[in-house]
Amino acid sequence: MLGNLLNRSNGKAGEGSVILLATDGSKPALTATKKAVELAKATGATLHIVCVREDLMRMPLEKKGEDVAERDLMGIHAKGGEVAMEWAARNSVPAVLKTYDAGPVVGAILDYARQIKPSYVVLGHAGRSGWEKIALGSVAEGVMKHSPYPVVMTRGYNDAYIADLLEIALAKLRPPEEVAEEISAVPMEELHINRKLGVAFGTLLAFLIPYFGLGALNSWAGDIATTKVLGDFNVAVIWVLLLFPIGWITAIVFHRMASKKEAEA
Amino acid sequence: MTSVITLLIVVALIAVSLGVAVYTRRSARTSSEFYVAGQNISWLQNALALTGDYLSAASFLGVAGAIAIFGIDKTWDGLGYFGGYIVLLTLLAVPLRKVGKYTTSEILTTRFKGSKSLRFGGMLGAVVISTFYVVPQIVGAGALLQLLLGWNFTFSVLVVGALVIAYVTTGGMRATTYNQIIQGLVLWGAMFIIMILMLGTVFGFNPGDVLAQADNMVPPKLASVLLANDPSVPDFTTLTPDEAIAFVSGKLTGESTALTPGTFAPNWMNTMALAAGLVFGTAGLPHVLTRYYTVRKPKDARTSTIGVLLMIGSFYIMTVFVGFGAMYVLYPDLMGYFLGGNSSIAQNMAVPLLAERTGGEIMLGVAIGGAFCAILSTVAGLLITIGTTVSHDFYKEVINKKASDRREVLVAKLAIVAMGIMAVGISLGMADQNVSYLVTLAFGMAASIFFPVLFMSIWWKRYTRQGALATMIAGLIVSVVFVVAALGEIESVLGLPVLVNPALYSLPAAIITGVVVSLLTKDVGDVESFMRKAHGKTE
């Protein structure tokens, strides 16, 4: 019935058509997932699922603060793409998963929409309000505002309606983002720790010698320190002002040497 | 009390910088334009966030303010703050990024797994260092409110403390990173405008003239001490800078000028203590280390640090000229404040006063607003680091391993409030201290408590669990004892003269203790796995 209704709305959905679902694995998104699969099944469309990871500059506590504040709105943090793929498979709906590792969420959804030109974009509205809405905005409203394609938006969630999806989602919860990097199994001697320390310390001395040299000059050679050598500039002042470019050069030389060593390795 | 225009500019500058930060965070989610994945966090953004975090009241008010009253000796502050990043770049930045841990507790327990004592030591060290770093920010903010609104120092500090704690525990705990990026730019820009206005209005755009004047002046701090009981001292506020300088120079013929080293650090021990404390302190500052969390690749750790060096290096060069220029322009005022018992204004307010003298009410507003931005971004960074250390590194790992995120955030907020209150309490007794001096003490502690233990953990295979603990304990005890002695104006401890920075004693004490204990013990921890993480190729 919903399919018929949608078919009547613009006549686009149907065999060979595409529906785009945007999901972040939250309960509002699971609601949208259920609705999108229903739609695709009813109209014979292929479901394209887009997931966007928010790769932002923030400290762990900043992220946790956001997550905790949003917990009641989101309900759950599952791997939305995997849940949707499984739900689509269970309902025999052909599905394609697209993930973005970073980028503005709204921009990424619209970017993918422009590529696949869907009949509908389906997504859930979390229902943020107050400070959360000011601070984070609303992805659903952003897509609604800028999408050149029709948007189907579900609002909030009802645990009873998405009970079957929740079961899948609970088995596919998102792990903490901190992922242990692979440790290379090279022998210890091939790490060249002493050589690296030598390069680091050697380069550092190019700054530390004139740095502590200024201390020595001021402490033990006050007459030289106050000798004017360049107009009103005495040795101490010139030394102070030169230490900054010396530091910059030291840093750049170290970077180039370290990059070269890494390339050789 | 200053004018309404100044007050409006201050409020507007703070509001705009916070507003832009919130907008940027929001836009990172809801912008309809898509930019290439992975490219949106650049080394430049990291460099700006590091800069905003690092440039505090000490840098914005304290460095130039200290040069304005002590002369060339206080260029050490800027030099050391700058040089510290070179130590961090060459010795720690990339290995830390490769290990992927950003607090001392976490780094140490990655090598020495399961050590509750190292976790506790790491937390305690972070709290002590950060408290000493927050105190000067609150002192600076208190002095600013004193100048801006005419409130007394105690009331100003209480108000500032309450505002800062509220800011960090509510909204500020979130858009902090973006805030720091914006504030890094605001601070650099404000100092640049102040310098250009000063050079243009007073020195005919000739930086050489600034130094020529500096060589004619006895530093106000020194002059005020020497002339404290001289009955012939006039009312300085009625004199022009040239008249005031001529009077003091005439009275104190042969005294050191502002370009003569030795006014603040009078001998080699004091000079080297200050130099060592500063240059090795940055690499041990908890909020600086944690900032590397947002650096994506090991290579970016280097480029971001070079970006910071360019930003802060140029900033501190500006403070040299602004400091000497302020000494000339404000000479009668500074002498008047010292001799009139208003040293809290003389110690820290040279930059805003110079801005007012050269750019009127508008520039006074820019200077005070810029300083508040510096304070907010640094205090937010420090308090969040403490919140993370206490809640995640200690509470979650040692006390309650099953703690939920909600609980963790709550503990973090409680830790932030507790530390804020403690810092406000200490600040009340520090009204007459220069904020950069107070920060140099925090650097000295960081150089002793954290730098040696991190350096040896990362580079020395033979370093042991007991050695690491002994390093931190020795650094902590010796540095705290000498800092307390310095603030209490005690002349010597156990026969050792108390210096302007504890590092000359505490840094070698920490290193020697760590080496000796390591050589006497055997538990080198999970050294092979740790070294592979820290020094292996990960790109």
Interface residues (C-beta under 8 A of the other chain):
Chain A: E54 D55 L56 M57 R58 M59 P60 L61 E62 K64 G65 E66 D67 V68 R71 Y100 D101 A102 G103 P104 V105 V106 G107 A108 L110 D111 W131 I134 A135 L136 G137 S138 V139 E141 G142 K145 H146 E178 A180 E181 E182 I183 S184 A185 V186 M188 L191 H192 I193 K196 L197 A200 F201 T203 L204 F207 L208 Y211 F212 L214 G215 A216 L217 N218 S219 W220 G222 A225 T226 G231 D232 F233 N234 A236 V237 V240 L241 L243 F244 P245 G247 W248 T250 A251 I252 F254 H255 A258 S259 E262 A265
Chain B: V22 R25 R26 S27 A28 R29 T30 S31 S32 E33 F34 Y35 V36 A37 G38 Q39 N40 I41 Q45 N46 A49 I72 D73 T75 L79 F82 G83 Y85 I86 V87 L89 T90 L91 V94 K98 G100 G171 M173 R174 A175 T176 T177 Y178 I181 G208 D209 L211 A212 D215 L259 T260 P261 G262 A265 N267 W268 T271 M272 A275 V279 T290 Y293 T294 K299 R302 T303 T305 I306 L309 L310 G313 S314 Y316 I317 V320 I384 G387 T388 S391 H392 D405 R406 E408 V409 A412 W459 K461 E528 S529 M531 R532 K533 H535 G536 K537 T538 E539
